[in-house]
Amino acid sequence: MSSPETLTRKLLEDWLAEARVEFHTCDQCPGLHLPILQDIEGVIDSRLFLEPWGLLLTTELEIRPMALLPLAADLGRLCMDYPTLKMFQDVVDDATPQLVVASPQLGAAGLTLEQFATFVGTTVAATRKVAEECLQLNYLFAPADPSLTPGSHALH
């Protein structure tokens, strides 16, 4: 078993590369952007942040404004079904409402590559399940149903 290493941004970048998890950086935030969840409809962004106490992996999902109340009512159940995730609604006046899905990993004393890979893998898998469930419940923005496009024979 390897010994825990002190977390640095360079170490996280090396571990992500070793685990074959694609990432990129931007000039707007200190996070490492993880496109691994971008293929899910409704996902805005997914980022890994290095904090003084450890790691925080967050994913923002775009909520349909009409789904704010149903999602708020269902949030307790979602949090119980996915105990390793923290979830909350983020509603800002000039932006589309979001469901923020996050998972912390304490690591001030250091982490091993195995612990890091397990954290990222389990968080991504659980976040994917939450996003898919929210899509099924019609909480998130999704592509229009092709059967309801103009000229179709679907009933209103």
ABEGO torsion letter per residue (X at the ends): XBBBBBBBAAAAAAAAAAAGBBBBBBAABABBBBAAAAABBGBABBBBBBBAAEBBBBBBBBBBAAAAAAAAAAAAAAAAABAABBBBBBBBAABBBBBBBBBBBBAAAEBBAAAAAAAAAAAAAAAAAAAAAAAAAGABBBBBBAAABBGBABBX
